[in-house]
Amino acid sequence: MRLLAHLSLIFVSLIYGANYLIAKGLMPEMIGPSGFITLRVTGAGLLFWLLYLLRKDRQKVDRKDLPRLALCGLTGVALNMLLFFNGLSLTSPVNASLVMTVNPLWVLLASAVMLGLKITRTKMVGVLIGGAGAVGLLLYSAAGPTPHAHATGDLMVMFNALSYGVYLVAVRPLMAKYRPLTVIAWVFLFGWIFSTPFGAAQALAVDWSLFTPDQFAATAFVVIGTTFFAYLLNIFAIGHVQPTVVAAYIYLQPILAFGFSWLHQRGGGTDYLEGVGWPVLAFGGLIFIGVYLVSRISPIQTAVR
């Protein structure tokens, strides 16, 4: 099962790596970012609940677990998706993927706050180094040398990573009690409740008659691939490996985002690598070093067993 969990995380990384460019290509001209989230959560949520209700042995959830499920819906779906897509619509896929790598730092801090776990000196150094890289990248974006980057967008992606870090810690006890499908169905129900008021107007304003076949395919990829399959695979992996292991796979996303951006540019698309020089790579390197120091040993390894 651990091997399947790692293979699932690799596949999820590929989906997310492609999603930076695919979703960026649709926003905000074709679909507003918040409206896109309404489409994602509604479409994927219906698929999750269809699978859940079709199971004859489906599990019922205890009422006492509803507040935690609501917290997971808020942090893992509503805030996570709304902040990420609104941030991505403003900044470049390259910057967004680099900022997202701070996620394991947030997982560590969330574990300390929510589980009372001690942060070692090495891990604190990792948090400081990674944080310095993230702040440096934000300030560099604000200075404007990278044409497609935007500090506000980067900051929204940063808080997206914080939200998802809280989710990874909060969902772990639920995964020990329920099947992955049970958890994700209820998490998406609460996520839909929290996110729809912010995106319903944009979703209803979409003019589908203007969409090309490629744009329909891209929308389907985001709703079904990035949302349904990626969340299902991710929740499966969380049930078999530690949250910091899941978070560490975010290392792959900048590499994939760089690669897909290069292919996109070579194919005649927007050059999102324009202006990406040594400062961006240096700040990204600091984030990587910080995340490495934090992720060498899982901070909640003994707490969840």
PEJO-V7964 format. One record per run of one state. SS is the DSSP state (2 for helix, 1 for strand, 0 for the rest). FROM is the first residue (numbers start at 1). LEN is the number of residues. Records with the same first field share a line. If there is no record, write none. Layout:
# PEJO-V7964
SS->FROM-LEN, FROM-LEN
This chain:
# PEJO-V7964
0->1-1, 25-8, 55-8, 89-4, 101-2, 116-5, 144-7, 171-1, 178-2, 205-3, 211-2, 239-4, 249-2, 267-11, 296-10
2->2-23, 33-22, 63-26, 93-8, 103-13, 121-23, 151-20, 172-6, 180-25, 208-3, 213-26, 243-6, 251-16, 278-18
